[in-house]
């Protein structure tokens, strides 16, 4: 699938020069989200160091990704750190 701008929401903005925290919900797997260029439609909003909480509605899984670069209208994010959504009880 493709990036859906409507699913990217600012959760915390803090000071002007501080990293922002975003949420993003999609049926796309983390391997798709962390591909360079996936977030290109948000180049004007995302800054290096911003944190994106990404929730995969298809699996379900959750990951944290960091914006590593945003130059020449190309956004690249980290591979992602998985967050457990397991419930063992």
C-alpha positions as CSV (number, residue, x, y, z in Angstrom):
1,X,0.0,0.0,0.0
2,X,1.0,3.6,-0.1
3,X,1.5,6.2,2.6
4,X,-1.8,7.8,3.7
5,X,-1.2,11.3,5.0
6,X,-4.5,11.3,6.8
7,X,-3.2,8.5,9.1
8,X,-0.2,10.5,10.3
9,X,-1.1,12.5,13.4
10,X,1.0,14.8,15.5
11,X,0.8,13.7,19.2
12,X,3.4,16.1,20.8
13,X,5.2,19.1,19.5
14,X,7.1,20.5,22.4
15,X,9.6,23.4,21.8
16,X,10.1,24.6,18.3
17,X,13.5,22.9,18.0
18,X,12.6,19.7,19.8
19,X,11.7,16.4,18.1
20,X,8.0,15.8,17.6
21,X,6.1,12.6,18.3
22,X,3.8,11.3,15.7
23,X,1.4,8.3,15.4
24,X,0.8,6.5,12.1
25,X,-1.8,3.7,11.6
26,X,-1.7,1.5,8.4
27,X,-2.1,-2.0,7.2
28,X,1.4,-1.8,5.9
29,X,4.1,-3.9,7.6
30,X,7.1,-2.2,9.2
31,X,9.3,-3.5,6.3
32,X,7.2,-1.3,4.0
33,X,7.1,1.7,6.3
34,X,10.9,1.8,6.9
35,X,11.6,1.8,3.2
36,X,13.3,5.1,2.1
37,X,10.7,7.3,0.5
38,X,7.6,5.8,2.1
39,X,6.9,9.1,4.1
40,X,7.9,11.5,1.2
41,X,4.4,13.0,1.2
42,X,5.1,14.4,4.7
43,X,8.5,16.0,4.0
44,X,7.2,19.4,5.2
45,X,6.0,18.0,8.5
46,X,8.7,15.4,9.5
47,X,12.1,16.5,10.8
48,X,15.2,14.6,11.5
49,X,14.9,13.1,15.0
50,X,11.1,12.9,15.1
51,X,9.6,9.8,16.5
52,X,6.8,7.9,14.8
53,X,4.7,5.3,16.7
54,X,3.6,3.0,13.8
55,X,0.7,0.6,14.3
56,X,0.2,-2.1,11.7
57,X,-3.6,-2.9,11.7
58,X,-3.2,-6.0,9.6
59,X,-1.0,-8.0,11.9
60,X,-1.4,-6.3,14.6
61,X,2.1,-5.0,15.5
62,X,3.6,-1.8,16.7
63,X,7.0,-0.2,16.2
64,X,8.9,3.0,17.0
65,X,10.8,4.6,14.1
66,X,13.0,7.7,14.0
67,X,13.3,10.0,11.1
68,X,17.0,9.7,10.1
69,X,17.0,12.0,7.1
70,X,14.8,14.4,5.2
71,X,16.6,16.0,2.3
72,X,15.6,16.7,-1.3
73,X,12.0,15.7,-0.6
74,X,13.1,12.1,0.5
75,X,12.4,10.9,4.0
76,X,14.2,7.9,5.5
77,X,13.4,6.4,8.8
78,X,15.1,3.8,11.0
79,X,14.3,0.1,10.7
80,X,12.1,0.3,13.8
81,X,12.0,-1.0,17.3
82,X,9.2,-3.5,17.9
83,X,6.8,-3.0,20.7
84,X,5.1,-6.1,22.1
85,X,1.4,-6.2,21.7
86,X,1.1,-9.7,23.2
87,X,-1.2,-10.6,26.0
88,X,-0.2,-13.8,27.6
89,X,-3.1,-14.1,30.1
